[in-house]
Amino acid sequence: MGLEHSDIRRMLEVGMVAARLAGQRAMEELKYVKTSIKNDNEIVTQADGLCQKLIIDRIKETYPDHGFLAEEGAGGKMFKQPPRSGEPIWWVIDPIDGSNNYAHGLLEFGVSIAAVYEGKPIMGVIFDPATDSMFTAAKDMDAQLNSSRITVSDEGINEFASFGIDSHFPDKLTGGINNIMSRTRFRNLGSTALQLAYVARGSMIGTISTVTKIWDIAAGAFIVETAGGMVTDLSGKSVLEMDLDNYAGENSVVLAANKKNHAELLKLFGG
């Protein structure tokens, strides 16, 4: 089966509608946030599940037989429903990326949705409801922010450049993290999806995410690469090859950057 440009554009439109609906619901639920701890190390709120269901239900109205891989499943596990037809399309969903921020009333969070066909993203959407910012990309189309084209920056590593890091990182990355912190205006937004979106926009020269699930990066990595950047693991392998049939929730370390800096950053972090 081959996908036409019109098929991909339609999926993008569906993803944008679902993301906006979920973002609006998340903002409404801020008044009633209830939190719990899953897997002993992650905060989850009632809004995560509500927003995920809203997204999946909206997509199923148009694509009832597509597959779904999403963060919030039963018993603290992920939600996984393989495609039920010969159309090998998965929707990869993080209903609230930045749940810790959200749970504490910090308005740095986003809705992340990607469609993956034959193991590669073909469209990605990240919606920041607090600023009404819709980051999008689709195969053979530009990366955009609110319908205006965006590209990664061509800025080098310097004392005025912004670079995104995580709150916590493994000991083996301490040297590289300390190095980049001393050379840039480092940032931690508390949302992998938003940090990737800002790399795509050119606001950050790069970001490293050290405990990353596939739903954290599926949309953002695709948007960054469509905007002219690079997103790899620390061996330099692209993260856009996705074996969703066999994905079991593994973590990975992901480095995103403009092409001017990616090789140096990869070496810095031990790649």
GIPEQUI-V832848 format. One record per helix or strand of 2 or more residues. SS is the DSSP state (A for helix, B for strand). FROM is the first residue (numbers start at 1). TO is the last residue. If there is no record, write none. Layout:
{{SS | FROM | TO} {SS | FROM | TO}}
This chain:
{{A | 5 | 32} {B | 35 | 38} {B | 42 | 45} {A | 46 | 62} {B | 67 | 70} {A | 74 | 76} {B | 79 | 81} {B | 89 | 97} {A | 99 | 103} {B | 110 | 117} {B | 120 | 128} {B | 133 | 138} {B | 144 | 145} {B | 148 | 149} {B | 162 | 164} {A | 171 | 183} {B | 185 | 187} {A | 192 | 201} {B | 206 | 212} {A | 214 | 226} {B | 230 | 232} {A | 244 | 246} {B | 252 | 257} {A | 262 | 268}}
